[in-house]
Amino acid sequence: MTQQITRLDNGLTVVSDRMDNLESAALGFWVKTGARDEHEGEHGIAHLLEHMAFKGTARRSARDIAEEIENVGGELNAGTSVESTSYYARVLKDDVPLALDILSDILLNSRFDPVELEREQHVILQEIGAAEDTPDDIVFDHFQETAFTDQIVGRPILGTRDSVRSFSPSDLRAYLDRQYGPDRIVVSAAGAVEHDAIVAQVSSLFEHRRSPILEPANVKRSAARYTGGEYRERRDLADAQLLIGFEGRPYYQRDFYSSQVLSMVLGGGMSSRLFQEIRERRGLCYSIYAFHWSFSDSGLFGIHAATGEEELQELGETIVEELVKASEEISDTEVVRARAQMRSSLMMGQESPAVRAGQMARQLMFNGAIISSEELFDRLAAIDAARLKDLAGRLFIDGAPTLAAIGKLERLASVDALAMPLKAGQTRPRSAAGMA
């Protein structure tokens, strides 16, 4: 790898990784701000701002933006998450300067035209409606809202119909000025790229943009406070959507990588415990998987499955049984397999310039440094069965559960009833989680 990092005088960071033998590049602007940084009356504004970035600047109309990138066969896209927002492109190597110019233009010079804003608000209202009509999508929103009750970190990224309709161009500009200081921006590029050329162009484009002087209250992020709890919504569906979860681990904690491996052991593929026991042996659902999401100060560990009304009770009980078993016994064979799955996924991702650019940006934003593949593999190699078993006990036995379900739920026990086998093991000793 040929990773290079440059920090400009105004605080903006440029990172690149040249990948020989490629004729294309992936690049973008990652901003360390997301839905979690909205103020109380701004629900959905981070996502709306991301949409509006492509709707015209002082130099380009919305159509100009689309045509300029597609005239060279490139692609533009963007995304908003809980803690970050990204604007990125994929182009051939000769068109990297054009992509940088367009991406810089939409960040620095968006017009927020009222007509375009009204049109895009309508688009997002349709997006909200589509999510509500998709149970296997919206159940995740309810899961996060229940896990972090009455907190901004738990709110759906899209916002509500009323909040999205309420925003004006001045609201968007105020949020942009408050959150998009250069010290929160990472320009990341991978593939057929030249680091010095990117630094020179970004320096020229951003030379007059400096971090705004803000009062601490404007930028302070409230700490996440995991609550757990239960959300049930009865709908007449063929399959009931079920999510059972617990508080996960933040990026920086020692348990972060162990949590990823544990999710693989439990539900990371067809050989995983949950798939084999629930899907293959009992036939209780078509698919089931486990996941671990991390934030800067908390996280979520969850299991998702969908099943029919008749199977719902046994499904929930069997998931809990497998969680109890994980705190009591995990084999070396399972750990080796899960580590191999993660290692191969990481290595395959490194072959994609888009994946590599995103990884570098996120690691710089949330870890303050790039973690090499060798270091990642060493961390994985240090994870053994005893460590995972102990972690499972601290997550599932000692943790408070969250349940979210949509469908015909008459046969689904309450979260307290489902958790009874977990609570039975709370007297066992647990070790404290360490830092990375």
Stockholm file with secondary structure:
# STOCKHOLM 1.0

chainA/1-436         MTQQITRLDNGLTVVSDRMDNLESAALGFWVKTGARDEHEGEHGIAHLLEHMAFKGTARRSARDIAEEIENVGGELNAGTSVESTSYYARVLKDDVPLALDILSDILLNSRFDPVELEREQHVILQEIGAAEDTPDDIVFDHFQETAFTDQIVGRPILGTRDSVRSFSPSDLRAYLDRQYGPDRIVVSAAGAVEHDAIVAQVSSLFEHRRSPILEPANVKRSAARYTGGEYRERRDLADAQLLIGFEGRPYYQRDFYSSQVLSMVLGGGMSSRLFQEIRERRGLCYSIYAFHWSFSDSGLFGIHAATGEEELQELGETIVEELVKASEEISDTEVVRARAQMRSSLMMGQESPAVRAGQMARQLMFNGAIISSEELFDRLAAIDAARLKDLAGRLFIDGAPTLAAIGKLERLASVDALAMPLKAGQTRPRSAAGMA
#=GR chainA/1-436 SS CCEEEEECTTSCEEEEEECTTCSEEEEEEEESCCGGGCCTTCTTHHHHHHHHTTSCBSSCCHHHHHHHHHHTTCEEEEEECSSCEEEEEEEEGGGHHHHHHHHHHHHHCBCCCHHHHHHHHHHHHHHHHHHHTCHHHHHHHHHHHHHTTTSGGGSCTTCCHHHHHHCCHHHHHHHHHHHCCGGGEEEEEEESCCHHHHHHHHHHHHTTCCCCCCCHHHHCCCCCCCCCEEEEEECCCSSEEEEEEEECCCTTBTHHHHHHHHHHHHHSSTTSHHIIIIIIISCCCSCEEEEEEECSSCEEEEEEEEECTTTHHHHHHHHHHHHHHHHHCCCHHHHHHHHHHHHHHHHHHHTCHHHHHHHHHHHHHHHSSCCCHHHHHHHHHTCCHHHHHHHHIIIIISSCCEEEEEECCTTCCCHHHHTHHHHTTTTSCCCCCCBC
#=GC SS_cons         CCEEEEECTTSCEEEEEECTTCSEEEEEEEESCCGGGCCTTCTTHHHHHHHHTTSCBSSCCHHHHHHHHHHTTCEEEEEECSSCEEEEEEEEGGGHHHHHHHHHHHHHCBCCCHHHHHHHHHHHHHHHHHHHTCHHHHHHHHHHHHHTTTSGGGSCTTCCHHHHHHCCHHHHHHHHHHHCCGGGEEEEEEESCCHHHHHHHHHHHHTTCCCCCCCHHHHCCCCCCCCCEEEEEECCCSSEEEEEEEECCCTTBTHHHHHHHHHHHHHSSTTSHHIIIIIIISCCCSCEEEEEEECSSCEEEEEEEEECTTTHHHHHHHHHHHHHHHHHCCCHHHHHHHHHHHHHHHHHHHTCHHHHHHHHHHHHHHHSSCCCHHHHHHHHHTCCHHHHHHHHIIIIISSCCEEEEEECCTTCCCHHHHTHHHHTTTTSCCCCCCBC
//
